[in-house]
Amino acid sequence: PRPGGSAMTVREVFAGVRWYLREVSGESAYDRYVEHARRDHPGEPVMSRRDFERHRQDERDRNPRARCC
């Protein structure tokens, strides 16, 4: 229980599940990239989501790690 003894609301549980699924699926990677690019490389263009995903897939193809398929 949280301070005051109140239980988590359905909205809080849903937000936690959504966060977890975005993390394990890799969907939040673009958000982290944009945050990093704007913070550490101001003034440089930020890749679109489409370009980011293409670059990410190209990197996976160039550097395969242990994966099932």
N, C-alpha and C positions, 0 to 999 in steps of 0.2 A: 504494500500500500504506500501511497504517497503521503507527504506531510499532511496532517489533518485527517488521515485515515480514509481519504476518498480513493476509490478504485479508478483504474484507467477507463476513460470513455471509449466508446466504440470508435470514434474518430481518431483517437490517439493510437489505438490498436491498429486500425487500418493504415494510418500514416507509417507506423513502424513496419508493418508487413510490406507496404509499398516501397519504403526505403531499402529493406532487405532484398526484395526481388530486383530492384534496379541495380543494386550493388553486385549481386551474384550473376546477373545476366549481362553485365557490362554496359547497360544503358546509361549509367551515370558517368561513364568515361568522358563523353563529350563535354558535359557540364564542367568536370574537373579540368579538362584541357582548356576550355574558354577562360575559366578563372585563372589558371596558370599563365596563359598567353597574355591576358590583359594586365595581370599583376607584374610579371617578370619581363615582358617584352612589349611595353606600351609603344604605340605608334606603328607597330608591325601589323600587317593584316592577319585576321583570324580566319582559319579555314571554315568553310561551311560544314554543316553536319555531314552532308553527302561526301565532300572531299575528305573529311576526317575519317569517315567509315571506310572509304576506299583506301586511304593511306594505312589505316589499321589492318585491313585485310591483306594488303600487299606485304606489310611487315610480318604478319602471321605466315604468309606463304614463303617469304624469304627465310624466316627463322622458325621452322616448325619445332614445337616442343611436344612433350608427351601429351597426346590427345587421342581420342578414340577413332576419329575418322580423318 
